[in-house]
Every structure is written in C-alpha cells, then in structure tokens.
Amino acid sequence: MAEYNHLAVVKFKEGVVVEDVLKGLEKLVSEIESVKSFVWGQDIESQEMLRQGFTHAFLMTFGCKEDLTAFVGHPNHVEFSSTFSTVIEKVLLLDFPVVTVKAPA
Amino acid sequence: MAEYNHLAVVKFKEGVVVEDVLKGLEKLVSEIESVKSFVWGQDIESQEMLRQGFTHAFLMTFGCKEDLTAFVGHPNHVEFSSTFSTVIEKVLLLDFPVVTVKAPA
C-alpha cells in the first residue's frame, strides 16, 4: 500500500509569528499517531517569481490513505485548520500517493 | 548540516504524456548521484480549488545546500529543465532547508 503525502505550500499574512503556528503544528503531529513523518521548510532564496510569493512548505507523510483521511477528520486537526486559515494569505494543498523513484541510501 | 529539499508543484499542458516526463526525471536522478532521494505523486482527489489546478508534486532531497546547487547547475539538469519548461502550463518551485519535526519510526 502506498504512503500518502499531505503537502501544504503557504504564504502567511504579514505580521504572523510563524514560530507560534509551528508550535501548533508540532503539538498536532505529536498528538496524532498516524502522522508518520512531518518536515517543513522556509524558502528564503528562490526567485520570488518561481515561488509566486509562497514561502513555506509543510509535508506530512502517512502510512496509507486511510491514515490521512482519519487525520484530516480528527477533531484536533479540524480545530487547528480553523486557526491556521486565519493566518494564511494563500495556500496550496496537494494529497497524493507517494511514488518513490530514488530512496535514501 | 541541514538537508535541502527541491520541491516542484506542476500543472502539465493538456495532452502531455506525463510518463515520458517521468522517464526523463528518472534518468536524471539516476545520473546525478547527489540526489539523495526523489519522490513524486499525482493529486487526483483534492478539491480543485485547494490545489489551484496544480496536479503533480515532485520532491528531491539533497544532503546539503551545495549538493542542490550543484544539481541545479549540472548540464543534465539544465538540459532537462529546458525540455520540462515546454510541457508545463505552470510551476511553483521552492528550495528549503529541511526541518524535521517528526521522523519516521
């Protein structure tokens, strides 16, 4: 069964303290066991044009699609999302089964 | 030293055979050793609005920023990019140092 990725590419509103948002995300993924891994990053160097103003990427991996579905519907996620939506200027969300072409050695 | 991610979110032009593009990508990452891992996926289920028409995500991980820089400047990548740019309707690129909040068990 394929792993599932939940990818969010985000531009935060001006003045938002991203560290606070991250604390919420850290709490969320620590509370919900089905989140297999969670990495994020801030792009500070690419050409603005290439990233269309987006600055942050958040990537969660789940063992299977059912785990992702359960996460999305989890009350803690629903609550987090409602707060999250107030601090972002725009967001791009993609959920997809992971196809691994090259795995880490 | 932080790993670096190279993330591309893409919408292909109509009629493009994505399998052919993937063959090129598979060749590329097999030729360039500094690509530590490469996964991709196609989102076929999310709400169109949330992904703004984008359909595919491609994620390459490098051991450090220098490896990513070398990859971007590699002649094979330059050649691939020039072909790639002809088959995409739009693309979003983010490069970022990876912050791991939750690692796979």
Backbone of each chain as ProteinMPNN parsed JSONL, in Angstrom:
{"seq_chain_A": "MAEYNHLAVVKFKEGVVVEDVLKGLEKLVSEIESVKSFVWGQDIESQEMLRQGFTHAFLMTFGCKEDLTAFVGHPNHVEFSSTFSTVIEKVLLLDFPVVTVKAPA", "coords_chain_A": {"N_chain_A": [[0.845, -1.201, 0.0], [0.511, 2.208, -0.807], [2.332, 4.923, 0.637], [0.983, 8.038, 1.817], [1.153, 11.427, 0.973], [0.718, 14.637, 2.414], [0.64, 17.746, 1.42], [1.321, 21.106, 1.989], [1.608, 24.281, 0.701], [2.48, 27.5, 1.524], [1.648, 30.952, 1.98], [2.106, 33.218, 4.471], [0.131, 35.645, 6.271], [1.071, 39.072, 6.587], [3.028, 39.934, 9.404], [2.426, 37.734, 10.895], [3.428, 35.471, 13.393], [5.402, 33.011, 12.705], [6.612, 31.04, 14.188], [4.839, 30.56, 16.264], [2.729, 29.37, 14.922], [4.008, 27.088, 14.131], [4.456, 25.839, 16.564], [1.879, 25.036, 17.148], [1.517, 23.197, 15.085], [3.468, 21.322, 15.684], [2.511, 20.356, 18.076], [0.148, 19.241, 17.168], [0.996, 17.123, 15.404], [2.318, 15.577, 17.217], [0.329, 14.7, 18.803], [-1.278, 13.154, 17.198], [-1.03, 10.0, 16.248], [-0.969, 8.754, 13.781], [0.351, 10.338, 11.987], [3.118, 9.907, 10.208], [5.553, 11.02, 9.445], [6.876, 14.36, 9.571], [7.93, 17.149, 7.987], [9.226, 20.414, 7.35], [9.821, 23.595, 5.757], [11.369, 26.745, 5.062], [11.465, 28.779, 2.294], [13.877, 30.924, 1.385], [15.383, 31.885, -0.551], [14.873, 31.333, -3.268], [13.896, 32.583, -6.477], [11.47, 35.037, -6.327], [9.489, 35.019, -8.29], [9.425, 32.382, -9.159], [8.417, 31.056, -7.006], [6.09, 32.267, -6.606], [5.35, 33.975, -4.497], [4.778, 32.292, -2.414], [6.064, 30.978, 0.637], [6.555, 28.991, 2.543], [6.77, 25.445, 3.025], [5.017, 22.58, 3.971], [5.125, 19.265, 4.892], [3.534, 16.29, 5.358], [3.661, 12.836, 6.041], [1.89, 9.836, 5.617], [1.065, 6.458, 6.496], [-0.79, 5.216, 4.895], [-3.639, 5.847, 2.775], [-5.959, 5.873, 4.293], [-5.1, 6.587, 6.816], [-4.383, 9.232, 6.392], [-6.886, 10.304, 5.734], [-8.2, 9.913, 8.163], [-6.693, 11.59, 9.764], [-7.222, 14.125, 8.656], [-9.886, 14.384, 9.316], [-9.77, 14.363, 12.047], [-10.595, 15.702, 15.243], [-8.708, 17.463, 16.471], [-7.197, 18.273, 14.292], [-9.105, 19.526, 12.753], [-9.719, 21.653, 14.409], [-7.226, 22.911, 14.506], [-6.926, 23.615, 11.808], [-8.858, 25.517, 11.475], [-7.899, 27.665, 12.935], [-5.49, 27.985, 11.568], [-6.299, 28.819, 9.071], [-6.813, 31.456, 9.457], [-4.422, 32.78, 9.548], [-3.123, 32.632, 7.185], [-2.268, 33.905, 3.983], [-2.416, 32.805, 1.468], [-2.839, 29.441, 0.264], [-1.79, 26.259, -0.906], [-2.848, 23.08, -1.491], [-1.977, 19.698, -1.687], [-2.717, 16.289, -1.94], [-1.34, 13.154, -2.156], [-0.613, 9.806, -3.362], [2.489, 8.371, -2.614], [5.095, 8.035, -4.87], [8.029, 6.409, -5.064], [11.036, 7.094, -6.501], [13.728, 7.243, -6.133], [15.263, 6.087, -3.336], [16.428, 7.103, -0.097], [19.796, 6.241, 0.64]], "CA_chain_A": [[0.0, 0.0, 0.0], [1.351, 3.4, -0.941], [2.271, 6.017, 1.607], [0.292, 9.219, 1.307], [1.694, 12.717, 1.395], [-0.176, 15.783, 2.571], [1.564, 18.85, 1.179], [0.752, 22.452, 2.004], [2.536, 25.369, 0.378], [1.772, 28.569, 2.213], [2.131, 32.309, 2.239], [1.455, 33.742, 5.676], [-0.187, 37.065, 6.296], [2.108, 39.914, 7.183], [2.973, 40.104, 10.85], [2.175, 36.467, 11.578], [4.6, 34.854, 14.018], [5.374, 31.639, 12.187], [7.014, 30.142, 15.288], [3.635, 30.178, 17.008], [2.0, 28.426, 14.081], [4.762, 25.838, 14.18], [4.183, 25.186, 17.859], [0.589, 24.365, 16.977], [1.707, 22.046, 14.198], [4.248, 20.32, 16.424], [1.579, 19.754, 19.037], [-0.798, 18.437, 16.385], [1.566, 15.861, 14.914], [2.706, 14.743, 18.359], [-0.914, 14.143, 19.367], [-1.934, 12.211, 16.278], [0.0, 8.994, 15.999], [-0.935, 8.3, 12.39], [1.303, 11.147, 11.21], [4.335, 9.096, 10.221], [6.653, 11.975, 9.499], [6.495, 15.74, 9.292], [9.045, 18.073, 7.764], [8.799, 21.683, 6.774], [10.941, 24.459, 5.459], [11.078, 28.08, 4.554], [12.276, 29.15, 1.144], [14.225, 32.334, 1.515], [16.372, 32.24, -1.558], [14.437, 31.199, -4.651], [13.336, 33.775, -7.089], [10.076, 35.305, -5.962], [8.625, 34.651, -9.408], [9.312, 30.927, -9.246], [7.591, 30.509, -5.923], [4.821, 33.006, -6.632], [5.024, 34.577, -3.215], [4.715, 31.289, -1.355], [7.333, 30.988, 1.376], [6.744, 27.823, 3.399], [6.209, 24.162, 2.623], [4.801, 21.641, 5.078], [4.895, 17.958, 4.287], [3.269, 15.184, 6.279], [3.557, 11.539, 5.381], [1.055, 8.854, 6.303], [1.329, 5.093, 6.027], [-1.764, 4.845, 3.873], [-4.64, 6.886, 2.543], [-6.931, 5.87, 5.39], [-4.495, 7.356, 7.918], [-4.508, 10.648, 6.034], [-8.297, 10.665, 5.859], [-8.511, 9.98, 9.596], [-6.019, 12.796, 10.272], [-7.944, 15.312, 8.191], [-11.145, 14.461, 10.033], [-9.515, 14.35, 13.503], [-11.031, 16.969, 15.849], [-7.563, 18.361, 16.693], [-6.824, 18.849, 13.003], [-10.19, 20.435, 12.365], [-9.546, 22.847, 15.227], [-6.017, 23.591, 14.052], [-7.157, 24.182, 10.473], [-9.699, 26.709, 11.571], [-6.976, 28.73, 13.34], [-4.499, 28.133, 10.505], [-6.876, 29.548, 7.94], [-6.869, 32.895, 9.756], [-3.087, 33.389, 9.486], [-2.506, 32.477, 5.863], [-2.758, 34.734, 2.88], [-2.851, 31.817, 0.476], [-2.354, 28.084, 0.499], [-1.952, 25.276, -1.972], [-2.861, 21.774, -0.834], [-1.997, 18.516, -2.541], [-2.634, 14.981, -1.288], [-1.027, 12.202, -3.23], [0.124, 8.587, -3.053], [3.909, 8.618, -2.85], [5.838, 7.15, -5.756], [9.451, 6.589, -4.749], [11.91, 6.785, -7.629], [15.062, 7.04, -5.551], [15.13, 6.101, -1.878], [17.685, 7.431, 0.592], [20.654, 5.053, 0.8]], "C_chain_A": [[0.879, 1.25, 0.0], [1.213, 4.321, 0.275], [1.543, 7.19, 0.962], [0.94, 10.473, 1.843], [0.611, 13.784, 1.425], [0.73, 17.017, 2.52], [0.813, 20.176, 1.194], [1.861, 23.449, 1.69], [1.812, 26.658, 0.738], [2.458, 29.926, 2.066], [1.368, 32.852, 3.447], [1.125, 35.222, 5.507], [0.957, 37.828, 6.944], [1.927, 40.001, 8.686], [2.713, 38.821, 11.617], [3.482, 35.92, 12.157], [4.584, 33.36, 13.687], [5.751, 30.629, 13.276], [5.786, 29.667, 16.088], [2.808, 29.158, 16.235], [2.676, 27.053, 14.151], [4.543, 25.093, 15.487], [2.87, 24.421, 17.784], [0.712, 23.114, 16.131], [2.463, 20.924, 14.913], [3.361, 19.579, 17.417], [0.644, 18.782, 18.307], [-0.199, 17.089, 15.985], [2.042, 14.967, 16.056], [1.481, 14.058, 18.959], [-1.514, 13.048, 18.494], [-0.904, 11.215, 15.755], [0.135, 8.632, 14.525], [-0.068, 9.179, 11.485], [2.666, 10.472, 11.319], [5.582, 9.977, 10.241], [6.146, 13.355, 9.121], [7.758, 16.59, 9.157], [8.484, 19.357, 7.169], [10.047, 22.504, 6.442], [10.471, 25.794, 4.929], [12.036, 28.396, 3.413], [12.592, 30.634, 1.254], [15.12, 32.801, 0.388], [15.894, 32.181, -2.998], [13.939, 32.526, -5.191], [11.852, 33.875, -6.76], [9.115, 34.804, -7.041], [8.364, 33.144, -9.435], [8.448, 30.356, -8.142], [6.311, 31.315, -5.724], [4.383, 33.52, -5.273], [4.908, 33.583, -2.065], [6.083, 31.208, -0.664], [7.607, 29.704, 2.163], [6.112, 26.576, 2.782], [6.135, 23.259, 3.845], [4.417, 20.292, 4.479], [4.71, 16.888, 5.357], [3.11, 13.904, 5.489], [2.776, 10.575, 6.266], [1.3, 7.474, 5.697], [0.395, 4.647, 4.921], [-2.813, 5.947, 3.782], [-5.631, 7.004, 3.698], [-6.404, 6.689, 6.58], [-4.592, 8.854, 7.647], [-5.955, 11.125, 6.215], [-8.691, 10.829, 7.331], [-7.901, 11.239, 10.215], [-6.824, 14.043, 9.915], [-9.244, 15.501, 8.973], [-10.989, 14.504, 11.553], [-9.889, 15.711, 14.096], [-9.881, 17.954, 16.07], [-7.111, 19.028, 15.396], [-7.862, 19.864, 12.549], [-10.035, 21.758, 13.114], [-8.325, 23.646, 14.76], [-6.259, 24.304, 12.719], [-7.941, 25.479, 10.544], [-8.86, 27.906, 12.035], [-6.011, 29.056, 12.198], [-5.037, 29.013, 9.376], [-6.928, 31.058, 8.193], [-5.514, 33.571, 9.593], [-2.441, 33.305, 8.103], [-3.138, 33.406, 4.825], [-3.209, 33.848, 1.729], [-2.208, 30.474, 0.756], [-2.669, 27.212, -0.705], [-1.868, 23.921, -1.301], [-2.875, 20.653, -1.854], [-1.871, 17.267, -1.672], [-2.348, 13.963, -2.374], [-0.329, 10.948, -2.711], [1.573, 8.771, -3.472], [4.496, 7.571, -3.787], [7.32, 7.427, -5.509], [10.291, 6.15, -5.935], [13.308, 6.469, -7.112], [14.91, 7.143, -4.037], [16.465, 6.447, -1.254], [18.484, 6.153, 0.827], [20.596, 4.555, 2.244]], "O_chain_A": [[1.87, 1.325, 0.727], [0.136, 4.47, 0.851], [1.492, 7.321, -0.261], [1.24, 10.568, 3.033], [-0.282, 13.821, 0.579], [1.485, 17.29, 3.453], [-0.194, 20.346, 0.506], [2.911, 23.457, 2.332], [0.679, 26.886, 0.316], [3.685, 30.023, 2.032], [0.14, 32.931, 3.437], [1.744, 35.94, 4.722], [1.711, 37.282, 7.749], [0.807, 40.127, 9.181], [2.769, 38.809, 12.847], [4.512, 35.911, 11.484], [3.864, 32.57, 14.297], [5.263, 29.499, 13.277], [5.721, 28.518, 16.525], [2.262, 28.214, 16.805], [2.018, 26.015, 14.22], [4.456, 23.865, 15.509], [2.758, 23.304, 18.289], [0.09, 22.093, 16.421], [2.142, 19.744, 14.767], [3.444, 18.361, 17.577], [0.39, 17.668, 18.765], [-0.811, 16.042, 16.199], [2.158, 13.753, 15.895], [1.581, 12.979, 19.544], [-2.173, 12.133, 18.988], [-0.039, 11.543, 14.942], [1.212, 8.251, 14.068], [0.216, 8.807, 10.346], [3.288, 10.465, 12.382], [6.54, 9.706, 10.965], [5.128, 13.502, 8.444], [8.542, 16.723, 10.096], [7.41, 19.37, 6.568], [11.168, 22.145, 6.804], [9.358, 25.949, 4.427], [13.254, 28.294, 3.555], [11.701, 31.482, 1.221], [15.561, 33.95, 0.359], [16.425, 32.881, -3.86], [13.611, 33.45, -4.447], [11.094, 32.915, -6.903], [8.065, 34.238, -6.739], [7.249, 32.691, -9.694], [7.823, 29.308, -8.307], [5.549, 31.072, -4.788], [3.198, 33.504, -4.938], [4.934, 33.965, -0.895], [7.124, 31.352, -1.306], [8.764, 29.369, 2.419], [5.077, 26.639, 2.118], [7.069, 23.188, 4.644], [3.499, 20.198, 3.663], [5.61, 16.62, 6.154], [2.509, 13.884, 4.415], [2.972, 10.507, 7.479], [1.69, 7.348, 4.536], [0.748, 3.796, 4.104], [-2.857, 6.856, 4.611], [-6.083, 8.098, 4.035], [-7.161, 7.386, 7.255], [-4.85, 9.644, 8.555], [-6.211, 12.193, 6.77], [-9.416, 11.755, 7.695], [-8.508, 11.876, 11.076], [-7.073, 14.901, 10.762], [-9.653, 16.627, 9.256], [-11.977, 14.665, 12.269], [-9.549, 16.751, 13.532], [-10.058, 19.157, 15.876], [-6.696, 20.187, 15.391], [-7.526, 20.926, 12.026], [-10.196, 22.836, 12.541], [-8.371, 24.87, 14.635], [-5.847, 25.449, 12.531], [-7.712, 26.411, 9.773], [-9.081, 29.03, 11.585], [-5.746, 30.22, 11.896], [-4.318, 29.836, 8.809], [-7.071, 31.844, 7.256], [-5.444, 34.797, 9.508], [-1.354, 33.838, 7.879], [-4.345, 33.645, 4.805], [-4.237, 34.095, 1.099], [-1.164, 30.388, 1.404], [-3.661, 27.402, -1.409], [-0.893, 23.645, -0.602], [-3.688, 20.655, -2.779], [-1.023, 17.199, -0.783], [-3.038, 13.919, -3.392], [0.443, 11.005, -1.754], [1.851, 9.271, -4.562], [4.406, 6.371, -3.529], [7.798, 8.541, -5.72], [10.267, 4.984, -6.33], [13.976, 5.552, -7.59], [14.476, 8.173, -3.521], [17.517, 6.127, -1.808], [17.923, 5.113, 1.169], [21.247, 3.567, 2.584]]}, "seq_chain_B": "MAEYNHLAVVKFKEGVVVEDVLKGLEKLVSEIESVKSFVWGQDIESQEMLRQGFTHAFLMTFGCKEDLTAFVGHPNHVEFSSTFSTVIEKVLLLDFPVVTVKAPA", "coords_chain_B": {"N_chain_B": [[24.59, 19.643, 9.358], [21.927, 20.895, 7.416], [19.597, 18.958, 5.506], [18.548, 19.567, 2.128], [15.6, 20.453, 0.43], [14.108, 20.233, -2.771], [11.445, 21.36, -4.283], [8.876, 20.913, -6.582], [5.83, 21.984, -7.801], [3.378, 21.224, -10.073], [1.501, 21.983, -13.038], [0.668, 20.26, -15.842], [0.716, 20.815, -19.398], [-2.164, 20.383, -21.487], [-2.586, 17.183, -22.919], [-0.027, 16.328, -22.613], [2.194, 13.633, -22.178], [2.649, 12.323, -19.259], [4.098, 10.182, -18.323], [6.29, 10.037, -20.035], [7.7, 12.316, -19.327], [8.35, 11.608, -16.772], [10.067, 9.492, -17.213], [12.276, 10.877, -18.131], [12.911, 12.285, -15.823], [13.513, 10.209, -14.071], [15.766, 9.172, -15.277], [17.434, 11.364, -15.014], [17.773, 11.639, -12.165], [18.994, 9.262, -11.673], [21.368, 9.552, -12.901], [22.649, 11.604, -11.571], [24.399, 11.63, -8.771], [24.224, 13.071, -6.41], [21.588, 13.529, -5.823], [19.679, 12.636, -3.267], [17.252, 11.515, -2.501], [14.169, 10.888, -4.252], [10.892, 11.549, -4.694], [7.524, 11.46, -5.935], [4.213, 12.495, -6.853], [0.789, 12.255, -7.884], [-1.952, 14.303, -7.512], [-5.183, 13.421, -7.356], [-7.51, 13.737, -6.19], [-8.038, 15.834, -4.407], [-9.814, 18.88, -3.703], [-10.271, 20.864, -6.483], [-10.074, 23.629, -6.138], [-8.473, 23.92, -3.897], [-6.041, 23.06, -4.739], [-5.539, 24.654, -6.808], [-5.475, 24.018, -9.539], [-3.036, 22.813, -9.923], [-1.433, 19.644, -10.307], [0.59, 17.748, -9.934], [3.266, 16.806, -7.747], [6.702, 17.075, -7.165], [9.471, 15.947, -5.449], [12.687, 16.409, -4.444], [15.45, 15.417, -2.477], [18.396, 16.583, -0.977], [21.698, 16.157, 0.389], [22.889, 18.436, 1.384], [22.992, 22.019, 1.013], [24.868, 22.708, -0.932], [24.976, 20.471, -2.562], [22.484, 20.584, -3.768], [22.71, 22.992, -5.159], [24.75, 22.279, -6.937], [23.417, 20.323, -8.375], [21.369, 21.785, -9.624], [22.86, 23.319, -11.353], [24.0, 21.413, -12.942], [24.833, 20.067, -16.122], [23.089, 18.085, -17.229], [20.768, 18.552, -15.807], [20.19, 21.138, -16.54], [19.67, 20.754, -19.224], [17.481, 19.022, -19.056], [15.644, 20.709, -17.762], [15.118, 22.599, -19.668], [13.668, 21.193, -21.575], [11.587, 20.393, -19.925], [10.311, 22.757, -19.319], [8.815, 23.222, -21.534], [6.629, 21.591, -21.428], [5.02, 22.203, -19.35], [2.256, 23.887, -17.894], [2.065, 25.519, -15.707], [4.218, 26.208, -12.91], [5.488, 25.795, -9.616], [8.127, 26.564, -7.601], [10.044, 25.604, -4.85], [12.813, 25.87, -2.733], [14.306, 24.595, 0.104], [15.836, 24.431, 3.374], [15.588, 21.469, 5.233], [13.478, 21.037, 7.935], [13.042, 18.794, 10.42], [10.325, 17.645, 12.118], [8.969, 15.464, 12.953], [10.19, 12.318, 12.714], [10.238, 9.419, 10.589], [9.424, 6.369, 12.197]], "CA_chain_B": [[24.164, 20.423, 8.196], [20.553, 20.531, 7.052], [19.254, 18.507, 4.164], [17.823, 20.566, 1.344], [14.552, 19.947, -0.45], [13.809, 20.929, -4.024], [10.041, 20.991, -4.478], [8.195, 21.494, -7.737], [4.411, 21.667, -7.931], [3.271, 21.421, -11.515], [0.357, 21.63, -13.882], [1.142, 19.997, -17.196], [-0.142, 21.226, -20.501], [-3.071, 19.345, -21.966], [-2.052, 16.28, -23.932], [1.328, 15.893, -22.287], [2.292, 12.275, -21.642], [3.437, 12.509, -18.048], [5.014, 9.042, -18.207], [7.523, 10.365, -20.743], [8.406, 13.287, -18.499], [8.888, 10.864, -15.635], [11.242, 8.744, -17.672], [13.377, 11.84, -18.139], [13.267, 12.589, -14.431], [14.149, 9.005, -13.507], [17.11, 9.135, -15.862], [18.18, 12.47, -14.421], [18.18, 11.377, -10.782], [19.896, 8.114, -11.622], [22.675, 10.004, -13.394], [23.282, 12.567, -10.671], [24.485, 10.92, -7.506], [23.939, 13.922, -5.252], [20.167, 13.454, -5.487], [19.638, 11.628, -2.203], [16.001, 10.793, -2.698], [13.235, 11.538, -5.171], [9.539, 11.004, -4.699], [6.57, 12.33, -6.616], [2.857, 11.994, -6.782], [-0.267, 12.978, -8.591], [-3.144, 14.53, -6.713], [-6.336, 13.252, -8.231], [-8.734, 13.731, -5.389], [-8.31, 17.066, -3.656], [-10.661, 19.859, -4.364], [-9.576, 21.672, -7.486], [-9.835, 24.964, -5.588], [-7.385, 23.878, -2.918], [-4.738, 22.871, -5.394], [-5.433, 25.695, -7.822], [-5.186, 23.471, -10.862], [-1.809, 22.015, -9.906], [-1.794, 18.228, -10.22], [1.714, 16.882, -9.589], [4.334, 17.325, -6.889], [7.981, 16.369, -7.298], [10.285, 16.344, -4.31], [14.035, 15.842, -4.37], [16.17, 15.759, -1.257], [19.852, 16.612, -1.102], [22.353, 16.098, 1.689], [23.224, 19.789, 1.837], [22.662, 23.045, 0.033], [25.844, 22.678, -2.019], [24.571, 19.4, -3.479], [21.351, 21.093, -4.551], [23.255, 23.99, -6.081], [25.48, 21.552, -7.981], [22.403, 19.653, -9.187], [20.686, 22.782, -10.45], [23.783, 23.766, -12.397], [24.502, 20.256, -13.701], [24.398, 20.14, -17.531], [21.929, 17.22, -17.471], [19.587, 19.217, -15.25], [19.915, 22.309, -17.386], [19.059, 20.23, -20.449], [16.151, 18.53, -18.703], [14.772, 21.843, -17.43], [14.72, 23.305, -20.885], [12.577, 20.388, -22.126], [10.496, 20.399, -18.943], [9.595, 24.033, -19.377], [7.918, 23.251, -22.695], [5.454, 20.731, -21.225], [4.244, 22.614, -18.179], [1.432, 25.083, -18.001], [2.573, 26.371, -14.64], [5.056, 25.513, -11.937], [5.833, 26.507, -8.395], [9.369, 25.948, -7.132], [10.558, 26.033, -3.553], [14.007, 25.203, -2.217], [14.374, 24.95, 1.522], [16.479, 23.522, 4.321], [14.552, 20.627, 5.826], [13.341, 20.964, 9.386], [12.292, 17.577, 10.72], [9.609, 17.736, 13.388], [8.656, 14.072, 13.322], [10.887, 11.446, 11.774], [9.637, 8.083, 10.504], [9.921, 5.484, 13.26]], "C_chain_B": [[22.787, 19.937, 7.736], [20.487, 19.939, 5.648], [18.496, 19.622, 3.452], [16.788, 19.897, 0.455], [14.352, 20.856, -1.654], [12.407, 20.459, -4.423], [9.475, 21.696, -5.696], [6.745, 21.028, -7.731], [4.012, 22.123, -9.325], [1.854, 21.198, -12.036], [0.883, 21.447, -15.302], [0.17, 20.543, -18.23], [-1.033, 20.061, -20.919], [-2.382, 18.484, -23.015], [-0.65, 15.778, -23.647], [1.295, 14.48, -21.704], [3.244, 12.32, -20.44], [4.453, 11.371, -17.865], [6.353, 9.336, -18.898], [8.369, 11.352, -19.941], [9.078, 12.561, -17.332], [10.11, 10.049, -16.011], [12.47, 9.641, -17.673], [13.859, 12.151, -16.738], [13.994, 11.408, -13.784], [15.585, 8.892, -13.996], [17.994, 10.174, -15.169], [18.67, 12.133, -13.012], [19.076, 10.151, -10.669], [21.304, 8.518, -12.061], [23.418, 10.873, -12.381], [23.241, 12.033, -9.244], [24.046, 11.757, -6.314], [22.447, 14.003, -4.921], [19.983, 12.292, -4.513], [18.353, 10.813, -2.266], [15.089, 11.596, -3.614], [11.901, 10.816, -5.104], [8.629, 11.978, -5.439], [5.172, 11.742, -6.438], [1.898, 12.868, -7.545], [-1.485, 13.078, -7.695], [-4.341, 14.407, -7.628], [-7.644, 13.418, -7.481], [-9.061, 15.039, -4.698], [-9.245, 17.971, -4.425], [-9.794, 20.733, -5.266], [-9.181, 23.039, -6.914], [-8.6, 24.974, -4.691], [-6.036, 23.708, -3.577], [-4.576, 23.787, -6.605], [-4.983, 25.185, -9.191], [-3.909, 22.656, -10.935], [-2.179, 20.55, -9.678], [-0.664, 17.331, -9.718], [2.686, 17.593, -8.653], [5.564, 16.439, -7.054], [8.904, 16.865, -6.191], [11.626, 15.621, -4.319], [14.714, 16.323, -3.097], [17.671, 15.607, -1.488], [20.471, 16.645, 0.291], [22.689, 17.469, 2.259], [22.932, 20.758, 0.692], [23.595, 23.008, -1.188], [25.475, 21.606, -3.046], [23.406, 19.84, -4.359], [21.838, 22.096, -5.597], [23.974, 23.306, -7.252], [24.503, 20.863, -8.934], [21.753, 20.634, -10.16], [21.573, 23.221, -11.623], [24.32, 22.644, -13.272], [23.971, 20.314, -15.138], [23.171, 19.275, -17.828], [20.645, 17.841, -16.933], [19.194, 20.415, -16.103], [19.191, 21.858, -18.655], [17.63, 19.744, -20.163], [15.179, 19.69, -18.483], [14.257, 22.541, -18.679], [13.606, 22.542, -21.599], [11.34, 20.485, -21.24], [9.64, 21.659, -19.083], [8.623, 24.101, -20.551], [6.636, 22.449, -22.456], [4.577, 21.176, -20.051], [3.453, 23.89, -18.447], [1.83, 26.068, -16.901], [3.335, 25.533, -13.628], [5.337, 26.43, -10.76], [7.072, 25.809, -7.845], [9.761, 26.495, -5.77], [11.782, 25.198, -3.185], [14.14, 25.585, -0.758], [15.145, 23.924, 2.348], [15.398, 22.767, 5.086], [14.613, 20.684, 7.349], [12.477, 19.747, 9.696], [11.657, 17.694, 12.092], [9.306, 16.324, 13.893], [9.307, 13.182, 12.271], [10.2, 10.094, 11.75], [10.258, 7.178, 11.566], [10.938, 4.484, 12.702]], "O_chain_B": [[22.52, 18.737, 7.676], [21.206, 20.351, 4.738], [17.891, 20.493, 4.078], [17.073, 18.891, -0.194], [14.42, 22.081, -1.553], [12.213, 19.318, -4.842], [9.578, 22.915, -5.829], [6.466, 19.831, -7.665], [4.271, 23.262, -9.716], [1.115, 20.346, -11.544], [1.466, 22.36, -15.887], [-1.022, 20.709, -17.973], [-0.685, 18.897, -20.721], [-1.681, 18.993, -23.89], [-0.139, 14.908, -24.353], [0.47, 14.172, -20.843], [4.466, 12.35, -20.589], [5.536, 11.58, -17.317], [7.412, 8.939, -18.412], [9.594, 11.237, -19.885], [10.212, 12.86, -16.96], [11.06, 9.927, -15.238], [13.559, 9.229, -17.273], [15.059, 12.267, -16.49], [14.964, 11.588, -13.047], [16.496, 8.562, -13.236], [19.134, 9.901, -14.795], [19.847, 12.32, -12.701], [19.825, 10.006, -9.703], [22.296, 7.915, -11.651], [24.648, 10.883, -12.335], [22.191, 11.993, -8.603], [23.555, 11.221, -5.32], [22.08, 14.493, -3.853], [20.112, 11.125, -4.882], [18.361, 9.592, -2.107], [15.218, 12.814, -3.737], [11.798, 9.629, -5.416], [8.93, 13.166, -5.553], [5.001, 10.633, -5.932], [2.153, 14.043, -7.812], [-1.986, 12.075, -7.186], [-4.502, 15.189, -8.564], [-8.731, 13.265, -8.039], [-10.227, 15.328, -4.429], [-9.432, 17.835, -5.634], [-8.752, 21.254, -4.868], [-8.087, 23.538, -7.177], [-7.795, 25.904, -4.722], [-5.013, 24.148, -3.052], [-3.588, 23.697, -7.334], [-4.215, 25.838, -9.897], [-3.705, 21.897, -11.882], [-3.122, 20.249, -8.946], [-0.921, 16.274, -9.143], [2.903, 18.801, -8.749], [5.466, 15.212, -7.076], [9.091, 18.07, -6.023], [11.695, 14.396, -4.217], [14.572, 17.478, -2.694], [18.139, 14.648, -2.102], [19.847, 17.101, 1.25], [22.765, 17.64, 3.475], [22.663, 20.353, -0.439], [23.17, 23.244, -2.319], [25.64, 21.807, -4.25], [23.35, 19.51, -5.544], [21.434, 22.053, -6.759], [23.821, 23.707, -8.406], [24.727, 20.823, -10.144], [21.606, 20.354, -11.349], [21.092, 23.459, -12.731], [25.026, 22.906, -14.246], [22.788, 20.582, -15.348], [22.302, 19.684, -18.598], [19.574, 17.682, -17.517], [18.014, 20.664, -16.349], [18.233, 22.49, -19.1], [16.701, 20.018, -20.923], [14.042, 19.661, -18.954], [13.119, 23.007, -18.733], [12.701, 23.154, -22.166], [10.215, 20.636, -21.717], [8.414, 21.617, -18.979], [7.717, 24.935, -20.566], [5.664, 22.604, -23.195], [3.523, 20.592, -19.796], [3.909, 24.817, -19.116], [1.92, 27.275, -17.126], [3.13, 24.326, -13.506], [5.412, 27.652, -10.889], [7.063, 24.594, -7.647], [9.802, 27.708, -5.566], [11.777, 23.974, -3.315], [14.091, 26.766, -0.415], [15.116, 22.725, 2.07], [14.414, 23.357, 5.533], [15.647, 20.419, 7.963], [11.319, 19.678, 9.284], [12.349, 17.826, 13.102], [9.379, 16.038, 15.088], [9.007, 13.287, 11.082], [9.641, 9.659, 12.757], [11.465, 7.217, 11.802], [11.465, 3.659, 13.447]]}, "name": "protein", "num_of_chains": 2, "seq": "MAEYNHLAVVKFKEGVVVEDVLKGLEKLVSEIESVKSFVWGQDIESQEMLRQGFTHAFLMTFGCKEDLTAFVGHPNHVEFSSTFSTVIEKVLLLDFPVVTVKAPAMAEYNHLAVVKFKEGVVVEDVLKGLEKLVSEIESVKSFVWGQDIESQEMLRQGFTHAFLMTFGCKEDLTAFVGHPNHVEFSSTFSTVIEKVLLLDFPVVTVKAPA"}
